């Protein structure tokens, strides 16, 4: 048995704002092996493939990152076409699913995650979308979901201030956290609170290395007060949804969730406001008030370590050392050219840091969340897909993409590793008796039961433009058992299997016989992939 455990757009922005002292990085390992390339692929893509590992090995980490920073291919823009709420006739389930659900954008997410070349852009966008959450669970507008997620694709290597600014003003977020139609007579505090607590600085003051900044009694210090939240909420009043076709703002059925909100000056609190050490003068424009809020959140000293630690947790490990967080946060503060919030520089710092590139220690690694389990297995096997088979599966596996149960996402960042008093394992929150069985059954269904004729891989008659999901087993039918074990070891375990583990894999394959050589090879590969993909060693990325 294989075993293991979890240790675990545009660019704008201000200057660095001072000198930051951080611990120097240890020297990375000098060689860059196939296994090293596979580890980087696990961190920076939706799963290794033979071609991806070979490309990373050929270029090395920094050159491959340069190539990925320039890569394009994934998009939701064509799906961000709004329709009125009464667009579909009563009972038309196909129309409703196409225009008032996550399905079109979620299908695109999976199709691009499995097949599009801009893997790093998508992984960073996926991480940003788990920190800054809006969900179909509350707002079921397909165009708004697409536009919201396009922000993260557009700005994955841009500036974090631009992410905050665009998300804040989007109609979809305006509905989700109630900034839309917030009136000076009763300002909604929902968006103000989550902007500070979850989307930027976090609730507690942090040192540059992500550790809490304590007062003289050893207690944590809050980043903001109820008065700060009220001040931010007042600054964000006076906005409503753009309307489709120029309809009046009284037409609730014409809300356009895919566009920035528009001003309603009569609802704006134009009096003087103070929050987070920022003063907004009486008579300041609505745009100036929003900019002051965004700047206050973006420039807060805790925002660099808060955002950096979150991204490290999603790309590399939920248990980074403070020194690792500090080095990345220092790059957030100043990318080397005086620019704050440069996500391209931050992502490079995360993925090239010695703690990411050196052999993992006991506290390294993270449980694969269901989305990464699904895409990782699909990319190892070799899939072409429209994404629908994945959308049909992800809800049962406790992570329906773009439908988080709350603004806190699918799991808390500080969820403890079971059995540990020190380590965190956020995705372990999703593990229970039911989901473990469903994850295991999924692996079985798409390996041992994963022939191309499987019913769930067929075209959906209820989705216009639906195409097949197809595992490309011909890639495996050309291999013997030794070559299968070698490929599995590289793509799924970054060449870390012991000889007894590889022998066990090969024994599982050799036990399968069939009169047809191609069928025998396919079924052997399916059994070996099942054994590998259901093992804890695969379910924990290191």
Secondary structure, 3 states (H helix, E strand, C coil): CCCCCCCCCCCCCCCCCCCCCCCCCCCCCCCCCHHHHHHHHHHHCCCCCHHHHHHHHHHCHHHHHHHHHHCCCCCCHHHCCCCCCCCCCCCCHHHHHHHCCCHHHHHHHHHHHHHCCCHHHHHHHHHHHHHCCCCCCCCCCHHHHHHHHHHHHHHCCCEHHHHHHHHHHEHHHHHHCCCCCCECCECCCHHHHHHHHCCCCCCECECCCCCECECCCCCECECCCHHHHHHHHHHCCCEECEEHHHCCCCCHHHEECCCECEECHHHCCCCCEEECCEEECCCCCHHHHHHHHHHHHHHCHHHHHHHHHHHHHHHCCCCCCHHHHHHHHHHHHCCCCCCCCEHHHHHHHHHHCHHHHCCCCCCCCEECCHHHHHHHHHHHHCEECCCHHHHHHHCCCCCCCCCCCCCCCCCCCCCECCCCCCCECHHHHHCCHHHHHHHHHHHHHHCCCCCCCCHHHCCCCCCCCCCCCEECCHHHHCCCHHHHHHHHHHHHHCCCCCHHHHHHHHHHHHCCCCCCHHHHHHHHHHHHHHHHHCCHHHHEEC
